[in-house]
Amino acid sequence: MNRLQINDVSVIYPGMNGGEPVRALSDINFTIEPGEFVVALGASGCGKTTLLSLMAGFIQPSAGYLTLGEHDNVEGLPRVACGMDLNDQITGPGQDRGVVFQKHALLPWLNVVENTEFGLKLQGVSKAERHERAAHFLKLVGLEDFHQHPVYQLSGGMQQRVGIARALTNDPKMLLLDEPLGALDALTREVLQELLLDVWKETQKMMFFITHSVEEALFMASRLIIMSPRPGRITHEFKLDFNEKFLECRDARKVKSLPEFIEMREKVLAIIHGDEQEGGMH
Ligand SMILES: Nc1ncnc2c1ncn2[C@@H]1O[C@H](COP(=O)(O)OP(=O)(O)OP(=O)(O)O)[C@@H](O)[C@H]1O
């Protein structure tokens, strides 16, 4: 089973306009286990997007390294001794990681199915296979009746469903989601939270999901990490099962009003507000 491992990773951005360099992440050690839904929460500027960009391979760490593969990185042993292939190391973007952003970046002149299969077309996948894979994932996100719709005619929530289907068509090992629901109205956001949990359950993908909403984080996560700024680091981790509770009872309001949910929400809010008062907010 695949896992993502982050080993002693730091990121320092060069200072802008002659300013001081920014230590965006400091000494991060972290593993995403097979099938985990990890949610990152934290004050603005604590390095959430930087962490996601490393996993996506959009940027490279200033120190340390990341791997995505089937073997454990045993501390102190060279990677080959752990059975790791050099190919396990993340050195750039790859088809084994699907990314979904807040802004869906769909191509407005293409319809739903063309957008969904666009990446496969670039890879030279045959038309029949492209259609089959796109149709499978469009059904999974509830868009089976919208294949031929121009994407610019769709609501924000439906466009984001296309973005999720598109990210899944390569059958990636993991999905990286940077505030994917942040621009949606409250009702649509709740519908898509449930949809994403269904996609997770159905596909068993590893998920890394960034949000600013404490309630969303608690509802979605099987593991919640809370990050603090200056320098960006992981300060708290919680194993949660509210997502499993929802998948059992299908009643999100019930889960979100459980006493243990409310208690956890207050605890997490206190941690984050503590960071903000220390000057973590930008
Ligand atoms: N390309 C860059 N060049 C210089 N500094 C950067 C760059 N990208 C991010 N930073 C800085 O690195 C720190 C971490 O930024 P990052 O965007 O990862 O945080 P974040 O937690 O995702 O923030 P937000 O919640 O506001 O999106 C911030 O201080 C930010 O200003």
The ligand as a Gaussian input file, in Angstrom:
#p B3LYP/6-31G(d) Opt

LIG

0 1
 N        6.461000      32.297000      -3.647000
 C        6.663000      32.824000      -2.438000
 N        7.678000      33.698000      -2.227000
 C        7.916000      34.219000      -1.000000
 N        7.160000      33.931000       0.093000
 C        6.139000      33.080000      -0.070000
 C        5.834000      32.492000      -1.329000
 N        4.739000      31.671000      -1.180000
 C        4.391000      31.765000       0.124000
 N        5.216000      32.600000       0.802000
 C        5.174000      32.899000       2.249000
 O        5.339000      31.663000       2.924000
 C        4.495000      31.613000       4.078000
 C        3.551000      30.403000       3.945000
 O        2.654000      30.646000       2.869000
 P        1.498000      29.613000       2.457000
 O        0.770000      30.212000       1.295000
 O        2.069000      28.260000       2.297000
 O        0.570000      29.647000       3.760000
 P       -0.947000      29.200000       3.925000
 O       -1.047000      28.613000       5.294000
 O       -1.376000      28.352000       2.798000
 O       -1.704000      30.592000       3.888000
 P       -3.242000      30.902000       3.477000
 O       -4.080000      30.198000       4.501000
 O       -3.326000      32.388000       3.601000
 O       -3.442000      30.408000       2.084000
 C        3.782000      32.943000       4.129000
 O        4.509000      33.793000       4.994000
 C        3.838000      33.452000       2.701000
 O        3.819000      34.861000       2.662000

